[in-house]
Amino acid sequence: IEDRHEYYNVYISKCTQCKHFNFDKLKCPAYPNGIPVKYLDGSQVHDKRESDQKGEFVFLKESN
């Protein structure tokens, strides 16, 4: 069961502000099988490459 959307906090998570984030699917190319809860709930920011991620994707503020 994919329940990460239950942890996603649009007000605290930096994911929403990231260039790589797909809001419609709550997906990121760094974590194609699901963004870790620690990023979705806003308790941490994905600003450094992690060993369990794909590629070199990290938080990059969306420019509007």
C-alpha positions, 0 to 999 in steps of 0.5 A: 500500500502506497500511503506516503500521501498521508504524511505529505505536508504541503505547508512544511515540506520543501518538496512542493517548492522543488524543481524536480517534484511532480505534484500530481503524483507526489513523485521525485526522480531521486526516489521513483519508488516513493519519497521518504517520509522524512522529506514529505513531512518536512522534518528534513530537507533533501539538500544533499545526495543520499546513498539510497536515491537515484541520480544526483537530484537534490532540492532545487528551488523552483524559479517562478 
